[in-house]
């Protein structure tokens, strides 16, 4: 890298995870400033920064906060989504480990702005280490008076909030905001039908806001540098920095904080040291496994922000960039991704429950050399029938991933299929069957 880019979250300060070090670097001063503002002023400041959610939907954060009903007649909740179960995404755990107090301070600011009395940090079940690290930071903050009733004296204010870590049980579906709320409540993590939306009826039927870990951790940085300065970083329509988790066939995989709109090829070749063994790039998944794939010959001028990627038919997602070199078997990759979504479907919606199973079975047949050309069209048809016909985004995610690979790399899929498949029935002559009949026979 030839340039020093701003670090708003992964600040290069040794031991920043410790409370004393965080305090030495202006820790909790941004919340002290916030409580001397009106709640509307805090929300408007976040709006002015143009901060958009870092969980994949890219919804304007300040606008989401403004949906929370005013007044103190109801208990209000904040749920911070750290489920992070999307294959290819591993950014949030960097915050839990290296800068947990900035996340806590962001929760305090968000809580004050919306009049919230309790916040839950929902962390994926497999993140045992990071659950403990986050809990340690919260315990230290409680003891020092930065959370709970003691904060009224610490900050000379009449506001207080409690923060809890809630450990998931390893279900991908809990990354969906309404499933997450059901999980916190201790009931089966089925997505809820909307409306009502969480701001009207969320946790325990009370007004609730759900934000991603990275989104909340960015808020103190906006207060620190100012909303105008933040809005000048990176892409004008999607400003600030992003945590890019780069994996796959690169020499230096890892999490890198860079401005939005950063060139994809520069990320791969300059930041991540290029492709393993000097191979060519065959494909890049730009934002976690559910985001439609890009071909290697499409990435020359790609910028890593939502609006730029949207023009190419894909999205920034969680910023999980997966690089596949020229030797990658895209059929095997697609099958593996499809297996994940089939396994993780909660089964509530028929198009998703049955459709993800069909996708995996057809892909398995193609991978084994038993597929036909019609199967490729069948895959796209199944994807089209899942997308938009389910309660949550899991079915859409499965569809985007499979349809993206089949349409962008059809030639790779065609190498392993036949025009027709011939079956030998007992005591009968060979018979040719349609693709639909074949599906039922082989599954």
N, C-alpha and C positions, 0 to 999 in steps of 0.2 A: 504494500500500500504506500502510495506516495503523498497522501494527504491525511491530515488529522481531522476526522469528522467529529461532530459534537456527540458527547456521551451524556444522555439525560438519565439513563437508568443503570446501565452497566458502567458506572463511573469508576475510573481507574484509581481507586483509593484503597489501599490495603486494609483489610479487616473492617470494611464498611458494614458488615453484618452485625458487628458489635454495637450496642447502644451508645457506649461512651465515644466511639469513633464517629458514629452518625451525628451525635450532638456536637462534636467538634467541627463538623462540616455543615453547620447551619440546620441540623436536624430538628424537626418539629417547629421551626420558626415560621414555616409557611402556614401551618394550622393556626399558630398564634396570630398571624396576620388575618387569616380568614374569619376567625371568630370576632374580629373587630369590624367586619363588614356585615351587611345585611345578607340574608340567604339569597335574595334575588341578585345581588351584586356578585356573589360567588358563582352562581349559575351563569350569569351573563359573561363573566370573565372566561369561563370554560367554553361558552358558545363562541366568544370572540377569537379564541385560539384555533377554532375549526377542528378540534380533536375529534377523530372518528374511532369507533370501537376497534380494538385490536383482536377481537375474537373470531373474525371472519365476516360478519355482516356489515361492518364499516358504517354503522349507524352513528350519526352525530351525537356525541356524548352529552353535551350541554342540553340538547333538545330532549334527549331521553330523561335527564334529570328533571326537566321542567314538567314532565308528565305526572310526577309524583304529586298527589293532592296536597293542598295547603292545609294548615291547621293542625291541632294536636288532639283531635277527637278520635283518632285511630292510631293503633300501634303500627309503625312502619319498619320495614326490614330492607337490608342490603345483602345480596348474595354475590360473592365474588367468585367467578367461575375459574377454577384452576384444575378442572377435570383433565384437560389436555390429553385426550385419548386418541386424537387424530394421528394416524400413522404419518411420520415425517415431521411432527411438531414436538419440540422439546425446549421451548423458550421460557415458559413460565417458571420452570424449576430453577433457572438461573437467578430469577428474582427472589425466590424463596431462600436460596443459598447465599447470594452475594449482596442483596439489598432489601431485606425483609422489612426494615423500618420505614423505607420510603413507601412501600405498599401499605403499611399500617397508617402512615401519615395521610396517604391518599384516601384511605377509608374514613379517617376522621374528618377530612375536608368534605368528602361526599356526604357523609352522615350528617354533618352540620347543615349543609346546603339543603338537604331534603327532610330534615327533622327526624332522622332515623335513630332508634334507640338500641338496635341490635344488628350486628353484621356477622355473616357466616362466610368463612373462606372454605370453599369446597375443593378438596384436593383429591386427585385420582388415587384409587386404592393401592396401586403398585408403588406409589411414591413414599415409601416408608421413611426413608432418610429425610426427605424434604418436609414431610409432615412434622417430624421431630424438630427440624431446624426452625420451621415457622412457629411452632408452639413455643420454642425457647425464646424467640424474639418477642412474642406476645406476653409471655410470663415476665420477661424483663421490663417490658413497657408498663405492665400492670404494677409491678413492684415499685417502679420509679414514678408512678402517678400520671402516666401519659394516656392510660386507658381506664375507664370506669369512673366511679364517683370521685376519686382523688383528682381527676383532671380539672374539676371545677376550681379547685384551689390552685393547681399548677398553672392554669391559663387564665385565672381570674374571670371565669365565665359561668353561665348557668346551664351549659350543655355538657352532657356526658353520653357515652356510648359503650356498649360491651361488645367484644369481638370473640368469636368462637371458631376453632378449626373443626371442620367436619370432614372426616375421611370417607371417601367412597369405597365401593366394594368391587371395583374393577369392571364396571359396565360402561361401554362407549356411549350408550344412549343417555347417560347422565350428563353428558356435555350439552345436551339440549336443555334450554333454560327451564322449561316447565317440568321436565323429568328430574332435573336437579332439585327443584323445589319439593317434588314428591319424595325424593330420596332423603332430603333433610327432614321431612316430616315423618319418615319411617314407614312409608307405604311404598307399594310397588312403583317402580320408576317408569310408568307409562307417560308419554307426552300428553299434555292437556289440549283440548280443543280451545282455540281462541277465536273470537272473544269469549269470556273476559280476558283482558291482557293483565300481565302481572302487576302493572301500576294500579289497577283497580282491584284485582283479587289475586294475590300471590301466595306467599307462605301463610298457612293457616287462615286463608281467605282475607288477609290483610294486604294493603298496598306494599309492593315489593319492586325494587330495581335490581336487575342483574347486569353486572359488568365483568369483563374479562380482567384477569390479574394485571396484564400489561397496561390496560386502559387506566385502571385505578392508580397504578404505580407511576404513570406519566403525569398525573395531576399536580403533585408537588413541584415537579420540574417546570410546569407551565407557570405556577406562581413564582418560582425562583427567577426565571428569565423573562417573564412577562408574556402575555398572549400574543402580542404583535410579533415579538422576536420568534416565538414558537411557530407562528403561522408562516414565517419566512423560510423555515427549514424544509428542504425537500420540495415535493410537489405541491403547488398552490391549492389544488382541490383535495389533497389528502396529505396534509402537512405533518411535520414532526419526524421523529426517528422510528424505525421498526427493528424488532429483534428477528433477524433472519436465521432460522435453523437450517443449515445446509448439510445434506447427507448424500450418500451414494458414491459415485465414482469420481471423487475429487481428492486432491492430495491433502487438503487441510479442512476436513469437515468440522463443524462447530457452530456456535451461536455468535452472530456478529451484529452489533448495533450500527445501523447506517441510515442516512436520510431516505425518506420515501422518494420514489422516482429514481433510485439508484440503478444504473445499467446492469442488466442481468449478466451479460458476458463479462463485464468488469468484476462483478461479484464472483463469478466462477474462476476466471483466469488470474485476476490480480489479488483479490482478497483470499480466495481459497486455493491458490497455487496451481490452478489448472486441473485438467483431467488426468486420472491415473494412467501411467504408462504412455502418456502423450496421445491417447486415443481420441477419435472424433466423438462429438456429442451426438447421440441419436435422439434423445428426448429429455425434456425437463418438465417435471411437475412443479408448478410455481408456488403452491400454497398449501401443501398437505395433500394426502392421497385422493381426496374427493374432487380436487380442482381439475378441470379438463387439461389434458397434457398439451405441451407444445413440442413440435418437431425441432430437431436440431437446426434445420435450415430456416426456422422462423424467428430465431432469437437474436439476430444481429442488432436490431435497434429496440429491443424490448426494455421498457422501464418498469421498475418494480413498485408500482402503485396501483390502486384499484381501478382508477379511470383508464389508465393505459392498458392494463390487462383485459379490462372489460371489452375494449375494442377488438381484442383478439379472440373473444369468446371464452375467456377464462377469468379467474379472479385471484386476488392476493391471498385470500383465505387466512390461514394462521401464519403465513410467512415461512412455511416449511418447504424449502426448495430441495427437490430430489433430482439428482443428475444421473442419467443413464448413458453409458458410452455405447459405441458402435457394436459391441459384442452382446449387448443386453437382449434377452429373449422377451420381447414385449408381450407375447402370448402368455408366457409364464407369469410375468409381472401382473398382467390384467387378471389372470386366474387367481393369483394370491390376494390381490386387492378385493376381488369379488368375494372370495372366501371370507375375508374379514367382515364385510358388510352383511353377508348372509348370517354369519355367526353372531353378529352383534345386533341384528334386528330384534326388537322387543316382541314382535309378533302381533302387535295390536291392529295394524292395518293390513288387510288382505293383499293389496298390490305390492307392498313391501315384503311381507312375510313370504308370499309365494314367488313374487318376481325375483327377489334376490337369490332364492334357491334355484330358479330356472337359469338365471345368469351363470351361476357357478357350475351347474350341471352341463350346460351347453359348452361353456369354456373348457370344462374338463374333457368333454368329448372331442373338442377341436384339438386340444393339447395332445391327446392320445392318438391323433390321426384318424379319428372316426367321424369327423364332421363333414358337412357339405357346404357348398357356397350359400345355400339358402339359410344356413345357420347364422351367417354373418348378418343377414337382413333381419333374421329373427331376434338376434341380440339387440339390434337398434330398436326394433319394434317393442320388445319387452321394456327397454329403457324408457321409451316414449310413453308407455302405458303406466309406468310407475310414477314418473315425474309429475308433480302437481296433483296427484291423487292420494296423497298421504297426509297425515296430521303434522308430522315434523319433517326435518330436512334429511333424515338418514336415507330414505328411499331416493331422494333427489341426488344425494351424494353418491350413492352406488351407481345411479344412472349416468351421472356426469362422467365418472371415472371410466366406466366400461365403454360408453358411447364415444368418448374422446379417443380412446386407444383404437377402437375398431374403425372409426372414420379416418383418423390421422395415419394409421399404419395398416390399412386394409391389405396391402400387398404382403405384409408379414403373416397375417392370418390366412390369406389365400394359399400360401405355400404348403400349409398342412391340411388342406381340405380337398375333397373330391367333388365332382359334379353330382354324383349320386352314390348311395351306399347299397350294396347288395346283401341280402340276408338269405341264409339257408334255413328254411323252415323244415321241421321233421316230416319225412315222407312226402315232401312237396318240391316243386321246382323253385328256383330262385325267384324271389319277389322283390320288386322295388316299392319302397314306401315313401310317403311324403315326409318332410322335415318334422311336422307336428306329430305324425305317428311314431317316427323314430324317437322323438323326445320321450314319449310315454313308454316306449319299449325299453329304452336304455336307462330310465330313471325309476 
